[in-house]
């Protein structure tokens, strides 16, 4: 699949199964990630890959964070949180590693990590995989951040769930006119 086709046909898919990207495909996907725009070559990202039993451990991190955020969480809520990482055979946490820099503000570093995440999603699609970028309270939870070895300044920009789609998502025609303006001064 060429680059333009990958960009205009990628669509999130929540229903994922095996196979996930193998070692060689994962290497290509990560090579695409680190080609993201990066002002001053800060490399403001970190990627953590979860597969197999590591997904269960990630689920326990999510569960413990929910308990801390919501002491009244029901067992059903805790079970759902614990099971989230089991919805795909591979998850990649994308973390923006923020550092003070005289030329590169925090927002640029977060955007760079977001661009790296997008490159992961498009590269996975180009290789025949599917995925969905998930965020929510878990991404902004200091307990999750700490459990993944991120500093207080770092920001999780998403958990990328990857695998093979169980059901091909419908690709609707996306209008561009409402979002594009040709400025003429």
Secondary structure, 3 states (H helix, E strand, C coil): CCHHHHHHHCCCCCCEECCCCCHHHHHHHHHHHCCCCCHHHCCCEEEEEEECHHHHHHHHHHHHHHHHHCCCCCHHHHHHHHHHHHHCCEEEEEEECCCCCCCCCHHHHHHHHHHHHHHHHHHHHHCCCEEEEECCHHHHCHHHHHHCCCCCCCEEEEEEEEEEECCCCCCCCCCCHHHCCCCCC
